[in-house]
Amino acid sequence: METSQTHSSESMSQDLSELLKEATKEVHEQAENTPFMRNFQKGQVSLQEFKLVTASLYFIYSALEEEIERNKDDPVFTPVYFPAELHRKAALEKDLEFFYGNNWRAEIPCPEATQKYVERLHYVGKNHPELLVAHAYTRYLGDLSGGQVLKKIAQKALQLPSTGEGLAFFTFDGVSNATKFKQLYRSRMNALEMDLATKKRVLEEAKKAFLLNIQVFKALQELVSKSQENGHAVQPKAELRTRNVNKPYENGPASGKESEKTSRGQTDMLTTSPLVRWILALGFIATTVAVGLFAM
């Protein structure tokens, strides 16, 4: 027993960034080796699938950045507070306006699984701000690692403008050198004062973040599958929750009022030709970018 505890303590003396990489290695490898990811890398993705994923990312980053702002002066997070360099909400708003038009806020869907992710982020930010480190690190450093590759794939596959419209999410104007910035971020994170128990909780939260990502894209897949089986669009009140990223959430189910109608743009998305494989492809590539590319 004593030997086991000693070994555990020694392993936890590693840098937090390395511990996170090791803790998520298995699930990263599972995602990396799916045929869906290989298809995405071949450029097999449609505009409608890309729009669905962008919409869910908007809700996720809105919640994450709201909680980061809430805790920016807390010593457990302040060292890794880089809003000008990393925050994605404003970039996603630009992308959604490009894809949906000025009325994009009324057009974009928020599946229940996305709402649960949002819910978890708000719960962590209000009750356990030290765990925000796991969410911020897995998302932002993943975006920096794989963003440029994904940007080029999406731009070519979707024939988006060479000037970058629709791809602001992948563009980090505040980061001139991604490699150096990631080194700075890791060093700041590794310097955070955390005891053994807190480190373990951060590692578990990183795994949870990965699983929440996967659940989001599985939900989109299920929504489209039902649409295809029935031969028509799924009514959103059965599948989608009201969008409200500013609402305080607890750790249980979201309590938002169910949506009452489907907008024309949303119906078009759900009735477009085969989405299932490519939505899941985007799901896995996004989660891999979020968690798996630490070594880059």
ChimeraX attribute file (.defattr): number of C-alpha atoms within 10 A of each C-alpha:
attribute: neighborCount
match mode: 1-to-1
recipient: residues
	/A:1	6
	/A:2	7
	/A:3	8
	/A:4	9
	/A:5	10
	/A:6	11
	/A:7	12
	/A:8	12
	/A:9	12
	/A:10	11
	/A:11	12
	/A:12	17
	/A:13	13
	/A:14	11
	/A:15	16
	/A:16	22
	/A:17	19
	/A:18	14
	/A:19	18
	/A:20	24
	/A:21	19
	/A:22	14
	/A:23	16
	/A:24	19
	/A:25	15
	/A:26	12
	/A:27	16
	/A:28	22
	/A:29	12
	/A:30	11
	/A:31	20
	/A:32	18
	/A:33	11
	/A:34	14
	/A:35	14
	/A:36	22
	/A:37	23
	/A:38	14
	/A:39	15
	/A:40	23
	/A:41	18
	/A:42	11
	/A:43	18
	/A:44	18
	/A:45	21
	/A:46	18
	/A:47	15
	/A:48	21
	/A:49	23
	/A:50	18
	/A:51	19
	/A:52	21
	/A:53	19
	/A:54	22
	/A:55	22
	/A:56	23
	/A:57	21
	/A:58	24
	/A:59	23
	/A:60	24
	/A:61	22
	/A:62	21
	/A:63	24
	/A:64	28
	/A:65	22
	/A:66	17
	/A:67	20
	/A:68	26
	/A:69	14
	/A:70	13
	/A:71	19
	/A:72	19
	/A:73	12
	/A:74	14
	/A:75	13
	/A:76	19
	/A:77	20
	/A:78	17
	/A:79	17
	/A:80	22
	/A:81	20
	/A:82	13
	/A:83	13
	/A:84	11
	/A:85	14
	/A:86	20
	/A:87	21
	/A:88	24
	/A:89	20
	/A:90	14
	/A:91	17
	/A:92	23
	/A:93	20
	/A:94	16
	/A:95	23
	/A:96	25
	/A:97	15
	/A:98	14
	/A:99	17
	/A:100	16
	/A:101	12
	/A:102	11
	/A:103	10
	/A:104	17
	/A:105	14
	/A:106	13
	/A:107	18
	/A:108	22
	/A:109	27
	/A:110	26
	/A:111	22
	/A:112	23
	/A:113	24
	/A:114	27
	/A:115	27
	/A:116	22
	/A:117	24
	/A:118	26
	/A:119	26
	/A:120	24
	/A:121	30
	/A:122	27
	/A:123	18
	/A:124	20
	/A:125	22
	/A:126	16
	/A:127	12
	/A:128	13
	/A:129	22
	/A:130	20
	/A:131	22
	/A:132	25
	/A:133	22
	/A:134	25
	/A:135	21
	/A:136	23
	/A:137	22
	/A:138	27
	/A:139	24
	/A:140	21
	/A:141	25
	/A:142	23
	/A:143	25
	/A:144	25
	/A:145	21
	/A:146	20
	/A:147	21
	/A:148	14
	/A:149	12
	/A:150	20
	/A:151	18
	/A:152	16
	/A:153	18
	/A:154	22
	/A:155	18
	/A:156	13
	/A:157	17
	/A:158	17
	/A:159	10
	/A:160	15
	/A:161	11
	/A:162	10
	/A:163	8
	/A:164	14
	/A:165	15
	/A:166	25
	/A:167	24
	/A:168	18
	/A:169	23
	/A:170	20
	/A:171	17
	/A:172	20
	/A:173	10
	/A:174	13
	/A:175	15
	/A:176	10
	/A:177	10
	/A:178	15
	/A:179	14
	/A:180	11
	/A:181	15
	/A:182	20
	/A:183	11
	/A:184	13
	/A:185	20
	/A:186	19
	/A:187	16
	/A:188	15
	/A:189	21
	/A:190	17
	/A:191	13
	/A:192	18
	/A:193	10
	/A:194	14
	/A:195	10
	/A:196	13
	/A:197	9
	/A:198	13
	/A:199	21
	/A:200	17
	/A:201	15
	/A:202	21
	/A:203	22
	/A:204	16
	/A:205	19
	/A:206	26
	/A:207	21
	/A:208	17
	/A:209	23
	/A:210	23
	/A:211	14
	/A:212	19
	/A:213	23
	/A:214	20
	/A:215	18
	/A:216	23
	/A:217	26
	/A:218	18
	/A:219	19
	/A:220	27
	/A:221	19
	/A:222	14
	/A:223	21
	/A:224	24
	/A:225	18
	/A:226	14
	/A:227	18
	/A:228	19
	/A:229	10
	/A:230	10
	/A:231	10
	/A:232	13
	/A:233	21
	/A:234	22
	/A:235	16
	/A:236	21
	/A:237	14
	/A:238	13
	/A:239	18
	/A:240	24
	/A:241	23
	/A:242	19
	/A:243	21
	/A:244	14
	/A:245	20
	/A:246	14
	/A:247	14
	/A:248	12
	/A:249	21
	/A:250	17
	/A:251	13
	/A:252	10
	/A:253	13
	/A:254	20
	/A:255	13
	/A:256	15
	/A:257	12
	/A:258	15
	/A:259	17
	/A:260	13
	/A:261	10
	/A:262	18
	/A:263	13
	/A:264	9
	/A:265	14
	/A:266	20
	/A:267	17
	/A:268	12
	/A:269	19
	/A:270	24
	/A:271	17
	/A:272	16
	/A:273	12
	/A:274	14
	/A:275	22
	/A:276	19
	/A:277	18
	/A:278	22
	/A:279	27
	/A:280	26
	/A:281	24
	/A:282	24
	/A:283	24
	/A:284	27
	/A:285	24
	/A:286	26
	/A:287	26
	/A:288	27
	/A:289	24
	/A:290	27
	/A:291	30
	/A:292	29
	/A:293	19
	/A:294	22
	/A:295	8
	/A:296	12
